[in-house]
Amino acid sequence: MIARRGVAHGSGLGKVRWVVARAFAWLHQFKRLRIRYERRADLHQGLLELACSVICLRRLSRAF
């Protein structure tokens, strides 16, 4: 569970909420992940891993 905005959480979960929100925003750039067309979980998992790889590749290419 992620703490809601503006609400203090005893375990400190609210401190890094923006990291999770940013990651979901990056993944939602891929339409097939935003609207889940695949019925099989393994295909969805493969597309999710591919999207994460593309995101990492883009970030690394900008760094160098």
C-alpha positions as CSV (number, residue, x, y, z in Angstrom):
1,M,0.0,0.0,0.0
2,I,1.2,3.5,-0.8
3,A,0.3,6.3,1.5
4,R,-2.1,8.9,0.1
5,R,-0.8,12.4,-0.6
6,G,-0.5,14.7,2.4
7,V,-1.1,11.9,4.9
8,A,1.7,10.9,7.1
9,H,2.4,7.2,7.3
10,G,4.1,5.6,10.3
11,S,6.3,3.3,8.2
12,G,7.6,6.1,5.9
13,L,5.9,4.8,2.8
14,G,4.7,8.3,1.7
15,K,8.3,9.5,1.3
16,V,8.9,7.9,-2.1
17,R,5.4,8.0,-3.6
18,W,6.5,10.1,-6.5
19,V,8.9,7.4,-7.6
20,V,6.0,4.9,-8.0
21,A,3.8,7.4,-9.7
22,R,6.6,8.4,-12.2
23,A,7.2,4.7,-13.0
24,F,3.5,4.1,-13.7
25,A,3.4,7.2,-15.9
26,W,6.3,5.9,-17.9
27,L,4.6,2.5,-18.4
28,H,1.3,4.1,-19.4
29,Q,3.1,5.6,-22.4
30,F,2.8,2.1,-23.9
31,K,-0.8,1.7,-25.1
32,R,-0.9,-2.1,-24.8
33,L,0.0,-1.8,-21.1
34,R,-2.4,1.0,-20.4
35,I,-5.3,-0.9,-21.9
36,R,-4.7,-4.6,-21.2
37,Y,-5.6,-6.4,-24.4
38,E,-3.8,-9.7,-23.6
39,R,-5.9,-12.3,-21.8
40,R,-2.9,-14.4,-20.9
41,A,-0.8,-13.2,-18.0
42,D,2.5,-14.4,-19.5
43,L,2.0,-12.3,-22.6
44,H,1.3,-9.2,-20.4
45,Q,4.3,-9.9,-18.3
46,G,6.5,-10.1,-21.4
47,L,5.2,-6.8,-22.7
48,L,5.8,-5.3,-19.3
49,E,9.4,-6.5,-19.2
50,L,9.9,-5.2,-22.8
51,A,8.5,-1.8,-21.8
52,C,10.8,-1.6,-18.8
53,S,13.8,-2.5,-21.0
54,V,12.9,0.2,-23.5
55,I,12.5,2.8,-20.7
56,C,15.9,1.8,-19.3
57,L,17.5,1.9,-22.8
58,R,16.1,5.4,-23.4
59,R,17.4,6.6,-20.0
60,L,20.8,5.2,-20.6
61,S,21.1,6.6,-24.1
62,R,20.4,10.1,-22.7
63,A,23.0,9.7,-20.0
64,F,25.8,9.0,-22.5
